Amino acid sequence: YDYCEKMELNVDTLIHEVGAGQMEINFFHAHPLGLADEVFFFKRTVREAAMRHDMFATFMAKPIAGEPGSAMHIHQSILDAATGQNIFSDADGAVTPHFRHFIAGLQRYVPQAMPMLAPYVNSYRRLSRYMSAPINVQWGYDNRTCGIRIPKSGPEARRVENRVPGVDVNPYLAMAATLACGWLGLRDRLPPGEPRVDSAWNVRPDLPRPLAAALEA
């Protein structure tokens, strides 16, 4: 926290996660380019802080076999440039067609953007059932087994969480790819599948793996 304050990084929480020696860091929402800058500098800051305490910090997606991997979950909402309103919610607080189209764009195109969301051979070891990681692009409300999760929130904070990227991504490419997939859904007015209320781990995988298959896709 002290190092992040000195670096003027917009860190919200820093807590222990499920895996051995695994930490979860949350950033406050911000403009995507500025947030990518913060993620980039944050990784350098963590490594420096760890070294000064005789430890090593790793940002591999799956550093320890048998332990949950590490992700970079991307939460995105879109504001109207003229009004500043979240286009995923209407005036009554209900979901909008924009919200559904954005989800559909992720469902259609995330499998084709995998090299930007899982860039290394090690990245694909994280994407396995029952290890807190997705295996497909199913979506659901507060369903953490899905690749696309809709967190609990009020209408003004309605957002879409892409849970596919690993912590090993280039944050600029991962955020841009997620926005691009959603934008294609908006442009083409794609319809999403039905939200899952059960475990998405029971559904067949549709994320390409390993890396060679992702590059081919």
Backbone bond lengths (Angstrom), bond angles and torsions (degrees), N, CA, C in turn:
res aa  C-N    CA-C-N  psi(-1)  N-CA   C-N-CA  omega(-1)  CA-C   N-CA-C  phi
1 Y - - - 1.458 - - 1.531 110.39 -
2 D 1.333 116.77 -41.26 1.466 120.30 -179.40 1.522 111.27 -63.52
3 Y 1.336 115.75 -43.80 1.460 119.65 -179.67 1.522 110.38 -65.83
4 C 1.330 116.86 -40.28 1.465 120.10 -179.83 1.532 110.85 -65.39
5 E 1.320 115.77 -36.80 1.469 119.19 177.96 1.519 110.42 -63.67
6 K 1.334 116.55 -42.10 1.460 119.96 179.07 1.535 111.30 -64.52
7 M 1.343 115.38 -33.60 1.467 120.15 -179.69 1.527 112.30 -86.32
8 E 1.340 116.67 0.34 1.466 122.73 -179.29 1.524 111.29 57.02
9 L 1.343 115.10 43.70 1.456 121.22 177.77 1.522 109.70 -93.52
10 N 1.315 115.81 137.16 1.454 123.67 -169.33 1.537 111.19 -86.27
11 V 1.339 116.98 56.36 1.461 121.81 -175.81 1.522 110.19 -81.96
12 D 1.333 116.27 132.32 1.459 122.30 179.01 1.527 109.92 -90.32
13 T 1.336 116.94 -66.44 1.466 120.86 -177.65 1.516 110.66 -129.77
14 L 1.313 115.01 154.32 1.463 122.82 175.97 1.528 106.24 -140.60
15 I 1.327 116.25 107.67 1.467 121.48 -173.22 1.519 110.17 -135.08
16 H 1.336 115.59 163.17 1.461 119.89 176.40 1.515 110.12 -76.76
17 E 1.329 115.41 138.46 1.462 120.97 177.43 1.534 109.91 -102.70
18 V 1.336 116.06 -168.12 1.469 121.70 -171.99 1.523 112.36 -71.76
19 G 1.334 117.38 -39.12 1.454 121.07 -173.64 1.514 113.50 -72.79
20 A 1.321 115.22 163.49 1.467 121.36 179.06 1.524 109.72 -63.69
21 G 1.342 116.16 122.48 1.456 120.48 178.75 1.516 114.00 63.05
22 Q 1.316 116.96 21.73 1.460 121.43 -174.10 1.523 110.33 -97.83
23 M 1.329 115.86 130.69 1.462 121.37 -179.94 1.527 110.13 -114.68
24 E 1.312 115.88 144.45 1.463 121.62 173.06 1.523 108.91 -108.02
25 I 1.327 115.35 131.49 1.455 121.79 179.53 1.518 108.11 -122.37
26 N 1.312 117.35 128.39 1.458 122.03 177.17 1.524 109.88 -112.50
27 F 1.328 115.35 135.30 1.453 121.54 174.94 1.525 109.58 -104.49
28 F 1.334 116.56 146.03 1.454 120.38 171.39 1.531 109.52 -64.34
29 H 1.335 116.33 151.82 1.461 119.66 179.72 1.528 109.59 -66.05
30 A 1.322 114.95 149.35 1.465 120.90 -177.49 1.521 108.78 -163.82
31 H 1.319 115.71 178.69 1.461 121.07 174.20 1.532 108.79 -59.48
32 P 1.339 119.36 136.85 1.468 120.32 -172.33 1.525 114.63 -58.67
33 L 1.330 118.19 -39.04 1.462 119.12 -178.06 1.525 111.03 -68.22
34 G 1.339 116.33 -43.91 1.464 119.39 177.24 1.511 112.16 -64.17
35 L 1.329 116.67 -36.00 1.463 120.34 179.21 1.526 111.07 -68.68
36 A 1.319 117.12 -38.10 1.464 120.22 175.72 1.523 110.73 -62.27
37 D 1.338 116.87 -39.42 1.463 120.11 174.56 1.529 110.75 -57.45
38 E 1.337 115.94 -45.43 1.458 120.27 -178.06 1.524 111.59 -63.65
39 V 1.329 117.10 -42.12 1.465 120.42 179.05 1.524 110.29 -61.92
40 F 1.318 116.64 -42.38 1.462 121.01 179.89 1.524 110.85 -61.37
41 F 1.336 116.76 -49.02 1.464 120.36 -179.42 1.532 111.07 -69.66
42 F 1.335 116.64 -31.14 1.462 119.85 179.62 1.528 111.21 -62.42
43 K 1.321 116.69 -42.05 1.467 119.33 179.42 1.527 110.96 -60.56
44 R 1.321 116.57 -41.59 1.467 120.02 177.64 1.529 110.56 -65.55
45 T 1.325 116.12 -38.41 1.464 120.60 -179.23 1.520 111.18 -65.87
46 V 1.324 116.89 -42.75 1.469 120.90 178.86 1.521 110.85 -62.70
47 R 1.309 116.60 -44.30 1.473 119.59 -179.97 1.527 111.02 -61.50
48 E 1.312 116.43 -41.68 1.464 120.53 179.84 1.526 110.72 -66.07
49 A 1.332 116.70 -44.27 1.465 120.25 179.26 1.527 110.69 -61.94
50 A 1.335 116.59 -41.80 1.461 120.31 179.81 1.526 110.97 -63.92
51 M 1.308 117.44 -45.71 1.466 120.83 -178.90 1.526 111.52 -60.17
52 R 1.316 117.61 -36.51 1.468 120.71 -179.17 1.528 111.78 -73.82
53 H 1.334 116.66 -8.40 1.464 121.24 175.63 1.530 111.02 -116.97
54 D 1.340 115.79 24.88 1.468 122.97 176.62 1.520 112.39 56.65
55 M 1.321 115.90 39.57 1.461 121.86 174.98 1.522 108.82 -129.64
56 F 1.322 115.44 169.13 1.458 121.65 174.58 1.522 108.78 -122.39
57 A 1.320 116.76 136.82 1.465 122.38 175.34 1.521 108.44 -106.80
58 T 1.314 116.85 133.79 1.456 120.94 177.98 1.516 110.09 -119.77
59 F 1.306 115.70 145.01 1.452 122.03 174.73 1.524 110.25 -117.59
60 M 1.338 115.74 32.90 1.463 119.72 169.84 1.519 108.73 -70.88
61 A 1.329 116.60 147.75 1.462 120.44 -179.94 1.521 111.82 -70.75
62 K 1.327 117.02 -30.76 1.470 120.85 -178.96 1.522 108.38 -140.98
63 P 1.332 117.59 77.01 1.461 119.80 -175.53 1.527 113.93 -75.46
64 I 1.341 117.62 -25.32 1.462 121.03 -174.94 1.526 109.70 -130.33
65 A 1.316 117.25 119.44 1.463 120.48 177.13 1.525 109.54 -62.31
66 G 1.320 115.81 138.87 1.457 120.20 178.94 1.509 114.57 83.87
67 E 1.331 117.52 -4.19 1.467 122.21 176.08 1.533 108.68 -112.72
68 P 1.328 117.45 153.86 1.470 118.65 176.97 1.520 111.58 -58.90
69 G 1.324 116.31 142.38 1.449 120.92 176.38 1.512 111.31 -77.65
70 S 1.324 115.11 178.90 1.465 121.11 -177.70 1.523 110.32 -114.74
71 A 1.321 115.45 133.30 1.459 121.77 -174.95 1.520 111.00 -115.63
72 M 1.340 115.79 170.38 1.451 121.78 165.96 1.526 106.26 -126.11
73 H 1.312 116.14 86.39 1.461 121.34 -178.40 1.526 109.50 -69.82
74 I 1.320 116.41 129.78 1.457 122.34 -175.92 1.529 108.79 -109.86
75 H 1.337 115.87 116.90 1.458 122.03 176.24 1.529 108.08 -98.77
76 Q 1.326 116.44 126.09 1.462 119.17 -178.48 1.524 111.65 -133.54
77 S 1.321 115.15 135.37 1.454 122.98 166.94 1.517 106.59 -131.38
78 I 1.324 116.23 165.07 1.454 120.82 -176.75 1.525 108.70 -126.02
79 L 1.326 116.06 129.64 1.453 121.28 179.42 1.528 110.50 -103.29
80 D 1.308 115.76 141.22 1.446 121.46 174.55 1.532 108.63 -66.22
81 A 1.317 117.41 128.37 1.465 121.23 -175.17 1.527 111.85 -63.63
82 A 1.330 117.08 -31.31 1.460 120.05 -176.59 1.524 112.61 -83.12
83 T 1.338 116.06 -39.22 1.469 119.42 -173.15 1.520 114.11 -106.74
84 G 1.341 116.92 -19.11 1.462 120.01 -175.94 1.511 113.75 77.08
85 Q 1.334 117.42 7.54 1.455 121.15 -178.44 1.524 110.70 -85.32
86 N 1.323 115.78 147.46 1.460 122.82 176.93 1.527 108.48 -70.75
87 I 1.331 117.71 118.31 1.462 120.50 -176.06 1.523 112.65 -75.26
88 F 1.335 117.50 -4.86 1.457 120.15 177.31 1.532 112.42 -82.69
89 S 1.333 117.68 -7.69 1.466 122.69 179.75 1.523 109.72 -129.38
90 D 1.343 116.47 139.28 1.457 119.25 176.13 1.530 110.36 -89.25
91 A 1.322 116.90 -176.13 1.461 120.88 -175.03 1.520 112.51 -62.78
92 D 1.333 117.02 -26.20 1.465 121.39 179.64 1.530 112.48 -89.50
93 G 1.331 117.28 -1.10 1.458 120.94 179.76 1.513 114.15 90.37
94 A 1.327 118.34 1.04 1.461 121.59 179.82 1.527 110.29 -81.83
95 V 1.336 116.02 161.26 1.460 119.94 177.78 1.523 109.44 -68.64
96 T 1.322 115.60 150.55 1.460 121.58 -179.07 1.523 110.49 -107.34
97 P 1.333 117.53 165.53 1.469 119.66 171.63 1.526 112.57 -57.01
98 H 1.329 117.34 -33.47 1.474 120.20 178.22 1.529 110.59 -57.79
99 F 1.314 115.59 -42.79 1.469 121.15 179.80 1.520 110.70 -58.83
100 R 1.305 116.84 -47.23 1.465 121.19 -178.84 1.530 111.34 -68.80
101 H 1.320 117.63 -38.86 1.463 119.88 179.38 1.527 111.02 -65.49
102 F 1.342 116.19 -38.36 1.472 119.92 179.87 1.530 109.70 -62.79
103 I 1.323 116.67 -44.69 1.475 120.79 177.06 1.523 110.25 -59.76
104 A 1.323 116.26 -44.71 1.464 120.38 -178.74 1.520 111.78 -62.10
105 G 1.337 116.57 -37.07 1.456 119.43 177.48 1.523 111.77 -62.98
106 L 1.331 116.61 -39.97 1.459 120.10 176.19 1.525 110.41 -63.89
107 Q 1.324 116.67 -43.50 1.455 119.50 -179.29 1.527 111.48 -61.41
108 R 1.321 116.18 -40.24 1.462 119.66 -176.67 1.527 112.44 -75.11
109 Y 1.341 117.26 -40.87 1.459 119.39 -165.40 1.527 116.18 -109.68
110 V 1.335 118.96 -16.84 1.467 118.97 177.77 1.537 112.15 -56.19
111 P 1.346 119.59 -42.42 1.470 117.95 177.99 1.523 113.46 -58.81
112 Q 1.344 117.46 -27.50 1.457 120.54 179.03 1.527 112.67 -85.43
113 A 1.333 116.47 -13.20 1.466 121.05 -179.63 1.529 111.88 -102.21
114 M 1.320 117.46 11.81 1.458 120.79 -171.95 1.524 115.16 -57.17
115 P 1.344 121.16 -35.75 1.465 118.14 178.51 1.525 113.91 -59.67
116 M 1.342 117.48 -21.93 1.465 120.53 176.33 1.525 112.11 -90.38
117 L 1.327 117.00 -12.02 1.462 121.85 -179.54 1.525 112.47 -109.20
118 A 1.323 116.27 -17.69 1.466 122.94 178.07 1.529 107.09 -147.43
119 P 1.338 117.80 82.28 1.462 121.11 -166.17 1.520 116.68 -84.49
120 Y 1.338 118.66 -9.40 1.461 120.34 -174.12 1.531 110.89 -126.41
121 V 1.315 115.67 163.99 1.466 120.36 175.99 1.524 110.17 -56.26
122 N 1.330 116.32 -42.85 1.467 121.04 -179.57 1.524 112.23 -62.41
123 S 1.333 117.44 -26.90 1.465 121.41 -176.75 1.528 111.70 -58.26
124 Y 1.318 116.49 -35.03 1.468 120.87 -172.78 1.528 112.00 -81.15
125 R 1.322 116.96 -14.84 1.469 119.92 175.12 1.529 110.70 -70.33
126 R 1.321 117.00 -23.03 1.465 120.48 178.41 1.516 112.07 -73.02
127 L 1.327 117.95 -32.59 1.466 123.07 -170.02 1.520 110.38 -81.63
128 S 1.315 116.97 76.10 1.467 121.75 -177.52 1.523 110.11 -138.97
129 R 1.306 116.08 155.46 1.465 122.13 -177.61 1.526 112.03 -61.35
130 Y 1.332 114.94 147.87 1.464 123.85 169.58 1.533 113.13 62.50
131 M 1.328 117.54 20.98 1.461 121.26 179.86 1.534 110.31 -125.27
132 S 1.329 115.88 32.75 1.467 122.30 177.40 1.523 112.84 62.80
133 A 1.327 117.16 26.01 1.467 121.20 -179.78 1.518 109.32 -133.73
134 P 1.333 118.06 151.25 1.464 120.51 179.91 1.521 112.28 -81.19
135 I 1.327 115.14 159.76 1.468 121.37 173.28 1.523 110.58 -124.06
136 N 1.344 116.96 -1.48 1.455 120.69 -178.29 1.533 109.29 -154.81
137 V 1.337 115.78 -176.75 1.465 120.62 -179.44 1.524 110.67 -111.42
138 Q 1.319 117.16 35.29 1.453 120.38 167.24 1.526 108.96 -62.76
139 W 1.343 117.34 156.73 1.459 119.80 178.20 1.513 110.16 -130.91
140 G 1.327 116.20 155.91 1.450 120.69 179.88 1.512 111.32 -168.40
141 Y 1.325 115.11 162.92 1.457 122.00 179.20 1.530 109.94 -81.60
142 D 1.317 115.68 115.65 1.467 123.26 -179.61 1.524 112.05 52.16
143 N 1.324 116.69 33.90 1.464 122.69 179.46 1.528 108.12 -103.68
144 R 1.321 116.32 104.08 1.459 121.41 -173.77 1.526 113.44 -80.32
145 T 1.326 118.04 0.63 1.461 120.16 173.53 1.531 111.07 -87.29
146 C 1.326 116.96 -12.38 1.464 121.74 -176.39 1.524 111.10 -87.30
147 G 1.316 115.71 151.47 1.456 119.42 172.76 1.513 112.58 -69.12
148 I 1.347 116.36 -26.80 1.459 121.68 -179.97 1.524 107.42 -123.25
149 R 1.318 116.38 114.78 1.469 121.96 -176.39 1.519 109.90 -115.99
150 I 1.320 115.68 142.44 1.453 121.49 173.24 1.523 107.36 -105.72
151 P 1.325 118.60 105.91 1.466 120.63 -177.93 1.528 111.32 -67.26
152 K 1.320 115.38 156.98 1.459 120.45 173.65 1.527 108.96 -67.23
153 S 1.322 115.91 130.72 1.461 119.44 179.83 1.516 108.87 -168.50
154 G 1.332 115.40 168.02 1.442 120.95 171.52 1.514 110.56 -78.56
155 P 1.334 117.99 168.72 1.470 121.17 -177.51 1.525 113.90 -56.43
156 E 1.336 117.26 -36.87 1.469 119.28 -176.94 1.527 111.65 -70.06
157 A 1.317 117.15 -21.57 1.467 121.40 -178.67 1.524 112.30 -110.24
158 R 1.335 117.51 14.69 1.472 119.49 179.74 1.518 109.22 -59.94
159 R 1.317 116.26 131.20 1.452 121.20 -174.63 1.523 110.16 -150.85
160 V 1.317 115.18 167.21 1.460 122.90 179.58 1.519 107.90 -116.92
161 E 1.319 116.31 129.03 1.463 121.47 -179.19 1.529 109.67 -105.53
162 N 1.316 115.87 121.53 1.465 121.92 173.13 1.528 107.55 -91.89
163 R 1.339 116.73 111.01 1.453 122.05 -176.59 1.537 112.68 -96.68
164 V 1.324 116.98 5.30 1.468 120.30 -176.67 1.528 112.83 -76.77
165 P 1.346 120.75 -41.26 1.469 119.24 -173.84 1.529 112.85 -62.11
166 G 1.324 114.89 141.37 1.459 121.10 173.23 1.518 110.07 -86.80
167 V 1.330 115.77 168.43 1.466 120.38 -179.99 1.529 111.24 -71.20
168 D 1.326 116.98 -10.04 1.466 121.55 -177.01 1.523 113.10 -87.97
169 V 1.327 118.26 6.24 1.461 120.16 -175.80 1.523 111.86 -75.49
170 N 1.315 114.80 161.90 1.458 121.68 162.45 1.532 105.51 -77.44
171 P 1.337 119.47 115.74 1.467 119.91 -172.95 1.524 113.59 -62.36
172 Y 1.332 117.06 -31.07 1.461 119.70 178.92 1.533 110.29 -64.98
173 L 1.329 116.25 -46.04 1.461 120.04 -178.59 1.526 111.43 -69.71
174 A 1.337 116.87 -40.34 1.467 120.09 -177.13 1.528 111.05 -66.08
175 M 1.333 117.25 -42.85 1.465 119.65 179.34 1.520 110.93 -69.31
176 A 1.331 116.65 -41.07 1.463 119.85 179.17 1.526 110.87 -64.79
177 A 1.326 116.86 -40.89 1.462 120.34 -179.78 1.521 110.93 -64.39
178 T 1.332 116.72 -40.93 1.459 120.05 179.25 1.526 110.79 -64.17
179 L 1.328 117.01 -44.54 1.465 120.50 177.11 1.527 111.18 -63.29
180 A 1.317 117.08 -40.24 1.467 120.24 -179.13 1.525 111.50 -64.39
181 C 1.330 116.41 -42.41 1.474 119.79 178.39 1.525 110.12 -61.57
182 G 1.321 116.59 -45.52 1.458 120.26 178.36 1.523 112.14 -64.05
183 W 1.338 116.65 -39.83 1.462 120.50 179.66 1.522 111.65 -63.34
184 L 1.331 116.95 -39.70 1.470 119.68 177.62 1.530 110.84 -62.54
185 G 1.329 115.95 -36.69 1.461 119.27 175.63 1.514 111.94 -64.46
186 L 1.350 116.54 -40.28 1.462 120.86 177.23 1.528 111.02 -66.23
187 R 1.314 116.02 -45.24 1.471 119.98 -177.42 1.530 112.02 -61.27
188 D 1.341 115.00 -43.21 1.461 119.74 -175.37 1.525 113.17 -95.60
189 R 1.352 116.14 1.75 1.460 121.76 178.33 1.527 111.81 52.39
190 L 1.312 114.59 50.16 1.461 120.47 -177.27 1.528 110.57 -72.91
191 P 1.330 117.16 145.93 1.473 120.24 175.82 1.526 110.40 -93.06
192 P 1.322 118.57 136.03 1.471 120.05 177.58 1.520 111.11 -82.82
193 G 1.326 115.97 166.83 1.450 120.13 170.04 1.520 110.11 -72.68
194 E 1.308 116.05 179.48 1.458 120.42 177.95 1.524 109.79 -77.23
195 P 1.337 117.98 144.06 1.470 119.20 178.19 1.518 111.42 -65.78
196 R 1.326 115.31 142.38 1.461 119.63 179.65 1.522 109.73 -87.79
197 V 1.322 114.57 135.71 1.461 120.14 176.57 1.522 110.78 -107.06
198 D 1.345 117.00 -9.54 1.457 121.51 176.18 1.526 108.58 -110.47
199 S 1.319 117.18 -169.18 1.459 121.09 -175.84 1.522 111.42 -74.84
200 A 1.318 116.00 125.66 1.467 120.62 175.39 1.521 111.84 -73.40
201 W 1.326 117.22 -10.37 1.461 119.89 175.07 1.528 111.26 -71.11
202 N 1.331 117.16 -13.90 1.463 120.98 177.48 1.521 112.39 -85.92
203 V 1.336 116.46 -3.46 1.456 122.14 -179.77 1.528 108.64 -101.51
204 R 1.321 116.06 150.20 1.467 119.70 -176.91 1.534 110.61 -60.39
205 P 1.324 117.43 148.28 1.468 120.50 176.01 1.522 110.89 -66.43
206 D 1.316 117.55 143.24 1.459 120.17 172.13 1.525 111.95 -132.77
207 L 1.337 116.81 12.64 1.460 120.83 171.40 1.525 108.02 -91.54
208 P 1.327 117.88 127.77 1.472 119.20 -178.50 1.524 110.98 -64.54
209 R 1.285 116.16 141.66 1.451 122.57 174.99 1.514 107.94 -158.52
210 P 1.340 119.61 147.99 1.471 127.07 2.59 1.536 111.06 -80.57
211 L 1.331 115.40 -155.54 1.462 121.08 -174.69 1.522 111.82 -58.00
212 A 1.329 118.21 -39.34 1.468 120.72 -178.40 1.531 110.43 -60.65
213 A 1.331 117.18 -40.19 1.463 120.60 179.01 1.518 110.97 -67.67
214 A 1.337 116.91 -36.40 1.465 120.71 178.97 1.522 110.48 -66.02
215 L 1.338 116.98 -41.42 1.460 120.32 178.19 1.512 110.55 -64.63
216 E 1.314 117.16 -37.69 1.468 121.38 177.89 1.529 110.77 -64.36
217 A 1.344 115.49 -41.25 1.479 119.12 179.16 1.512 112.19 -68.33
